[in-house]
Amino acid sequence: MDSLFDDDQDEVGSEIEAYCPSPRCKADTNHTVISMYEDEIRRVQCQVCSDVHAFRKPRGDAVEATEEVVASRRKLSRKPTWEEAMSQVTEAELASCRPYSIRDTYEEMDVVSHPKFGTGFVTELLPDNKVEISFKDERRVLVHNRSDLATKMPDLAEMPAPRDVKKRKRRKKGGASELAARLLNERTEPVPVEMDPEKTAAKLAAAQRAVEERRLRTMQMAATGGGLDESEVTPAQRKERRRLEREAEKERKRQEREAEKTQKAAAKEVERLRKAAEKEKLQAQKEKDRLRKLAQAEKDKVRKLAQVEKDKARKLEKAQKGRELAAAQKEKERARLAMERDRAKAKADADREKAAAQREKDRAAAVKEKERVQAARDKERERAAAQKERDKAAAQREKERATAQKEKERAQATRERERAAAQKARERAAAQKERERVQAAREKERARAAAERARKSAGAGQKTKKKKAAAPARKKKPAAARGKKPSKARRR
């Protein structure tokens, strides 16, 4: 009953705080609930980056792990690359690599073989039953320990082979695996890795063969009755064994094709490395040529500087002669300019006097124009005032006419009301006369009915007396004579 009144009950469309794994967030943010199953929140959408993902509890609400757990599941200061891990892994560890299955549970630096992505190494354990696995092309986040997804992903839901119990116990006591101990040695800087493509391809092929052999052994033990006597094997198991042998043959051929493909890839890698070496050699030659050109350029620069100094001295001498000649020319030009200024000043004075006279003439014309415009404005203002007075008088006449019309209509309405009132009075008088006439007729009818009843009562009394007088005579008559119909007064 408490849940019915719980205001914090989550539902589809409500807001909730959750952890967003998107590269744009990677923090606790507000989310919108998209889907639920009963009371369990399944999928949410981040309100910051709009990413839709499975619901994850906020990292801030998680219980802090103890120092021992943190030490046992510590993250690398720098995760090893696939090449580094492949250079450190041994053939025995590759032979014991585990086929990827969503049912299996992995640990750090486990060697995993994926049917699509190839051989990889577990570099980090993530929440929500997820692991980060480094493959040759890139790092990928996959699920593990999820048997509930077996029906949805049957191709990746094989029953995992049991781990070596002794190895698991030793790993729990000692911490990380041997491969992890070789790689997790507090290195923060990348170590240059020299890989032999042929050796790497051989390692990958051996790991693939080991994975396939392990998968086939697991399938054979489950389906062909492995470990039983031949007499105890059923026909179905023999049939399944033959089918598995055919599949094994197909798998062997596929592995041969894969090995050939791997060798070709290794050859391509060798060719790529050779080209890279040639490219480095070419770059070194280019650098050598660049340095030689720089030295030659430095020599040319020194030579050019000496030539520039020589040219500079020659130019200074030439400039000195030019300055002396320019000074004489400048003095001559100054005298000419003085004469030009005097002539220009006289001309400017004449122009100023002429401009002053013109301005005075323009000022007088402007005054006349201003007076003319003012007169026109006054005339227009007077005309507008007269028009306004005419409009005002017309409006007053219109108002008086409307008032008279209203008074006329009001008198007409009053006469109509008086006429209607008189009509109603006449109708009320006629109705009153009609009621009086009906009342008189009713009174007259009641008087006539009363007289009729009195007359009838008097006639009935006389008949009663006659009957009483004639009663002894009727007793003497025969029965046939008494069977006559009674009189009208008696029936009444």
C-alpha angles and dihedrals in degrees: 000000000000091000091060090063098036108121092194095059109133121232139163109295095021124123122251137167115245142152115271113210093191114124088236093059117013089171143088108287138159114276137187117232110240105172137010137184109213103306095340120100110225111173132015137179122227113237091208104050099011091234115157114215143140117292115268125184116247112272090223091063095051118111111252113249120238121254092257093054091045090050092048093047100032118152122239118258083223121011114231117245123238091256092052092049092046091051091052100041118098128221090249091056091047090049089054095048115133125237111243113258130162087224094058126087118223136200134205115296093008111155108237130186115208119195091225108025098037127220119354144163128235105240101170140016111222132193123265093045094296133134134194112230123190112219127180095266100038147323116282134190113226135171127249136178090034107130089158089073094056093103093050095045106030093158091063098035103086117147106262119238113249115263123239103270094208092053091049092051093048090048092052092051097041099037117226127030123263091261090049090048090054093048103033096064097131093268115161100173124067115254117221108250123206110199127189105219093208092049091047091049090050090051092050092048091050091049091049092050091049091050093049092047091050092047091048092048091051092049093045093049090052101040108025101044095250114197093029128113116261090247091056095052113103124224090250090055091048089051090048090048092054090048091051090049089055090048090048089053090050090047091050091053090047090051090050089053090047090049090051090048089048091051090051089049089050090051089050089049090051090049090048091051090048091051090047090053091049089048091052090048090050090048090051090051090048090050090050091050090047092053091047090050090048091053091048089047090052091053090048089049092054091048091048091049090055090049090047091053091050092048090046093056091048091049092049091055091047090046091053091055089045091052092053092049090045091051091055091045090047092053091051090047090049092057091048091049091051090057090046091051092052092051090045091049092053091048091047091053090052091047091049092053090048091047090049091053090048091049091051090051091048090048092054091047090049091051090052091047090048092051090048091050091047091052091049090049091050091049091048091047091052091048090050091049091051091048089049091052091049090049090048092051091047090050090050091050090048090049092050091047090051090048091051090047090051091049090050091049090047091052090047090051091048091052090048091051091048090048090050091048091051090048090051091049091051090048091050091049091049090048090050091050090049091051091049091049091049090047091051090048090051092049090048091049092049091051091049091049090049091051090048091051091049091050091049092048090053092050091049092054092053092049091051091055091049091050093051089051093049096044098093091051092054092053089062095052120096123261092257091057090050091056094077121118115268120249124267092254091052094050089054 
